[in-house]
Amino acid sequence: MPLDSAAMLKHYRIQFPPADSEQFGQDEVYFTLIEDGKRQRLRFHDYDEIYKRPGLYEQLFYERLRCNSPEKVAELLQRALDTVREPVSELRVLDLGAGNGMVGEVLKRNGVARMVGADIIPEAREAAYRDRSTVYDDYYVADLTNLDDDEQDQLREWRFDCLTCVAALGFGDIPPRAFFNAMKLVRTDGWLAFNIKHSFLDHNETGGFSRLIRELIFSKYLDVYHLELYRHRLSMEGTQLFYYALVGRMTASIPEDFLEQHGIED
């Protein structure tokens, strides 16, 4: 993934814990960054610190851990559009959890007309504008669980017909309410394209986000075009981590009380 910034040429020293170290959940995994002779332990989800360093996110997740998700989700979205013979060039996309613009860059390269990013931390927007200055038409730093009227109005003016969200769902980074509110910003016949850890579709999963996705898939509000299991990336030990990529089209307006109807907590 090319960057606008020449700082991408910097190569960081990254150390992973020993293979026999204590096992952590995927949202608790950490690495050690050696920078200017100092060692700093960072979790994979310490995005604010990672985004401050140009190229670190790419080196960590794409070079070392071989993340494949932006390309996979974009590929399935393109296949769905080809099925209904609609051009990608007419899409107006809200990229939720946009981070430093990895997904936006792929979609823009594929010809998407309008790309708007949204993330909850200002470091994400700063990194996106620093490293991929031509990808987003606008980028909002906002809490989608609690948008004010002005933010709502601004986002609705874009008239989105597609929501993307890649590698940002299911670990508390984006609560169910935020994802639901983002869906409500997309027109009734708009597209959803996102990925989730494979276990989140397991009926033994009781978390709010897992339940939201299962209820949505089997509801009358979404036609699923593609649901594909694929290798998201490698773990630090080199084992494959599998996710589902899902692309669907909304078929009806989702009720405002959808979460409450199904007992899904924010």
Residue pairs with C-beta under 8 A, 6 or more apart in sequence:
1 58
1 62
1 102
1 105
2 8
3 54
3 55
3 58
3 131
3 132
4 130
4 131
4 132
4 133
4 134
5 54
5 55
5 130
5 131
7 54
7 55
8 54
8 55
8 58
8 131
9 55
10 54
10 55
11 55
11 59
12 33
12 34
12 35
12 53
12 55
12 56
12 59
13 33
13 34
13 35
14 31
14 32
14 33
14 34
14 59
14 60
14 64
15 31
15 32
15 34
16 31
16 32
16 236
17 30
17 31
17 32
17 236
19 236
19 237
24 30
26 44
26 171
26 197
26 241
27 43
27 44
27 45
27 171
27 172
28 43
29 43
29 44
29 235
29 236
30 41
30 42
30 43
30 44
31 41
31 42
31 44
31 60
31 236
32 39
32 40
32 41
32 42
33 39
33 40
33 41
33 42
33 53
33 56
35 53
40 49
42 49
42 50
44 60
45 171
45 173
47 57
47 99
47 121
47 123
47 124
48 121
48 123
50 56
50 57
50 60
51 57
51 99
51 100
51 121
51 123
51 124
51 126
51 127
52 123
52 127
54 127
54 130
54 131
55 131
57 99
57 100
57 102
57 127
58 102
61 67
61 233
62 102
65 233
65 234
65 235
65 236
66 233
66 234
67 167
67 232
67 233
68 230
68 231
68 232
68 233
69 166
69 167
69 195
69 232
69 233
69 243
69 245
70 102
70 103
70 105
70 106
70 166
71 106
72 195
72 228
72 230
72 245
73 103
73 164
73 166
73 193
73 194
73 195
73 245
73 247
74 103
74 106
74 107
74 110
74 193
76 193
76 225
76 226
76 228
76 245
76 246
76 247
77 88
77 107
77 162
77 164
77 191
77 193
77 247
78 88
78 110
79 225
79 226
79 247
80 191
80 193
80 225
80 226
80 247
80 249
81 87
81 88
81 91
81 191
83 225
87 111
88 107
88 110
88 111
88 112
89 111
89 112
89 113
90 113
91 107
91 112
91 113
91 114
91 161
91 162
91 191
92 113
92 114
92 116
92 158
92 159
92 160
92 161
92 162
93 104
93 107
93 112
93 114
93 115
93 116
93 160
93 162
93 163
93 164
94 116
94 118
94 155
94 158
94 160
94 162
94 163
94 164
94 182
94 185
94 186
95 103
95 104
95 107
95 115
95 116
95 117
95 118
95 136
95 164
95 165
96 118
96 119
96 144
96 163
96 164
96 165
96 168
96 174
96 178
96 179
96 182
97 118
97 119
97 165
97 166
97 167
97 168
97 169
97 173
97 174
98 104
98 117
98 118
98 119
98 124
98 128
98 136
98 139
99 119
99 124
99 127
99 128
99 168
100 124
100 127
100 128
100 131
100 132
101 117
101 127
101 128
101 131
101 132
101 135
101 136
102 166
103 164
103 166
104 115
104 117
104 128
104 132
104 135
104 136
105 132
105 135
107 115
107 164
108 115
108 134
108 135
114 137
114 158
115 135
115 136
115 137
116 136
116 137
116 138
116 139
116 140
116 155
116 158
116 160
117 124
117 125
117 128
117 135
117 136
117 138
117 139
117 140
118 139
118 140
118 141
118 142
118 144
118 155
118 182
119 125
119 139
119 140
119 141
120 141
120 142
120 143
120 144
121 141
122 141
124 141
125 139
125 140
125 141
128 135
128 136
128 139
129 136
129 139
138 158
140 151
140 154
140 155
142 151
143 178
144 174
144 177
144 178
144 179
144 181
144 182
145 175
145 177
145 178
145 181
145 266
147 155
147 181
155 185
156 185
159 187
160 185
160 186
160 187
160 190
161 186
161 187
161 189
161 190
161 191
162 186
162 190
162 191
162 192
162 193
163 182
163 183
163 185
163 186
163 190
163 191
163 192
163 193
163 194
164 193
164 194
165 174
165 179
165 182
165 193
165 194
165 195
166 194
166 195
167 195
167 232
168 174
169 179
169 194
169 195
169 196
169 200
169 209
170 196
170 197
170 200
170 207
170 209
170 210
174 209
175 208
175 209
175 266
176 208
176 209
176 211
176 212
176 259
176 264
176 265
176 266
177 259
177 266
179 209
179 212
180 212
180 254
180 258
180 259
183 192
183 250
183 254
184 254
184 256
186 192
186 250
187 250
188 250
188 251
188 252
188 253
189 249
189 250
189 251
190 249
190 250
191 247
191 248
191 249
191 250
192 222
192 246
192 247
192 248
192 249
192 250
193 245
193 246
193 247
194 245
194 246
195 232
195 243
195 244
195 245
195 246
196 209
196 210
196 213
196 243
196 244
196 246
197 232
197 241
197 242
197 243
197 244
198 229
198 242
198 243
198 244
199 205
200 207
200 209
200 210
200 213
200 244
201 210
201 213
201 214
201 217
201 244
202 210
203 214
205 211
208 264
208 265
208 266
211 262
211 263
211 264
212 259
212 262
212 264
213 246
215 258
215 262
215 264
216 222
217 224
217 227
217 246
217 248
220 251
220 252
221 250
221 251
221 252
221 253
221 254
221 258
222 248
222 249
222 250
222 251
223 248
223 249
223 250
223 251
224 246
224 247
224 248
225 247
225 248
225 249
226 245
226 246
226 247
226 248
227 244
227 245
227 246
228 244
228 245
229 242
229 243
229 244
230 242
230 243
230 244
230 245
231 240
231 241
231 242
231 243
232 241
232 242
232 243
233 241
234 240
234 241
235 241
255 261
258 264
259 265
259 266
